[in-house]
Amino acid sequence: MPLTGHHRHYFTIQQRETLQHQLEARAAVLREEVGEDVKADLDAEPEAVSLEIDVTELRAVEAALARLHEPDFGLCVDCDAEIPYARLSANPTATRCVSCQAQHERGARPAPSL
């Protein structure tokens, strides 16, 4: 997919390996938590909610692991801008730049005029 107006950012091997280790470690923790949640009584609402949250996060982690070595890893899915390594290091599953994520969390509503 050609970029429009942005240059492609390449992470160093060390940066990608660091992100991969972070994602793999988080996936291992989540898999263990999901296993424990499944063994628990799922009729209890808090456990069911916890399981849903863990499964959703595990899917995001696994998707990030799958994208990690793709050329467009680290590019915002909305605007195609580079996602800084510092953001990805803090949240390796991030798929949006800070600006687009904030807009997404606001429900893509325009800012109120003053």
C-alpha positions in Angstrom: 0.0 0.0 0.0 1.7 3.2 -1.1 1.9 6.0 1.5 0.4 9.3 0.7 2.6 12.1 1.9 4.3 10.2 4.6 7.6 8.3 4.5 7.8 4.8 5.7 9.4 4.5 9.1 11.5 1.5 9.8 12.2 0.3 13.3 15.5 -1.1 14.2 15.9 -4.8 14.7 16.4 -4.1 18.4 13.2 -2.0 18.6 11.2 -4.7 16.9 12.7 -7.4 19.1 11.9 -5.3 22.2 8.3 -4.9 21.1 8.0 -8.6 20.2 9.3 -9.6 23.7 6.8 -7.2 25.3 3.9 -8.6 23.2 4.9 -12.3 23.8 5.2 -11.7 27.6 1.8 -10.0 27.7 0.2 -12.8 25.6 1.6 -15.4 28.0 0.1 -13.6 31.0 -3.2 -13.2 29.2 -3.4 -16.8 28.1 -2.8 -17.8 31.8 -5.5 -15.4 33.0 -8.0 -16.6 30.3 -7.4 -20.2 31.4 -8.0 -19.3 35.0 -11.1 -17.4 34.1 -12.5 -20.3 32.1 -11.9 -22.6 35.0 -13.7 -20.2 37.4 -17.5 -20.2 37.7 -18.5 -18.2 34.6 -22.0 -17.7 35.9 -20.6 -15.0 38.1 -20.7 -11.7 36.2 -17.3 -10.3 37.3 -15.5 -13.3 36.1 -17.3 -13.2 32.7 -16.5 -9.6 32.3 -12.9 -10.2 33.2 -12.7 -13.1 30.7 -14.1 -10.9 28.0 -11.6 -8.1 28.7 -8.7 -10.6 28.7 -9.8 -12.3 25.5 -10.2 -8.9 23.8 -6.7 -7.8 24.9 -5.2 -11.2 23.9 -6.7 -10.8 20.4 -5.1 -7.3 20.1 -1.8 -8.6 21.3 -1.8 -11.5 18.9 -2.8 -9.2 16.0 0.1 -6.9 16.9 2.5 -9.8 16.9 1.2 -10.8 13.4 1.7 -7.2 12.2 5.1 -6.6 13.9 7.2 -7.6 10.9 4.9 -6.1 8.2 6.1 -3.0 6.5 3.1 -1.0 7.7 3.6 -1.8 11.4 3.8 1.5 13.2 1.6 3.4 10.8 -1.7 4.8 12.0 -4.6 2.9 10.5 -6.6 6.1 10.2 -4.2 8.7 8.8 -1.2 6.6 7.8 1.1 8.8 10.0 4.0 7.2 11.9 3.2 6.0 15.4 6.3 7.0 17.5 8.3 4.1 19.0 7.8 5.6 22.5 4.0 5.2 22.0 4.4 1.6 20.8 6.8 0.8 23.6 4.2 2.0 26.1 1.4 0.3 24.2 2.6 -2.2 21.6 -0.9 -2.9 20.4 -1.5 0.7 19.3 -2.9 1.0 15.8 -3.5 4.7 15.8 -1.4 7.8 16.4 -2.3 9.8 19.5 -4.4 12.3 17.6 -6.5 9.7 15.8 -6.8 7.6 19.0 -8.2 10.7 20.9 -10.6 11.3 18.1 -11.6 7.7 18.0 -12.2 7.7 21.8 -14.4 10.8 21.4 -16.5 8.8 18.9 -15.1 10.8 16.0 -17.3 13.7 17.0 -16.1 17.1 15.9 -14.8 19.3 18.7 -17.5 21.7 20.0 -17.2 25.2 18.7 -16.6 27.9 21.3 
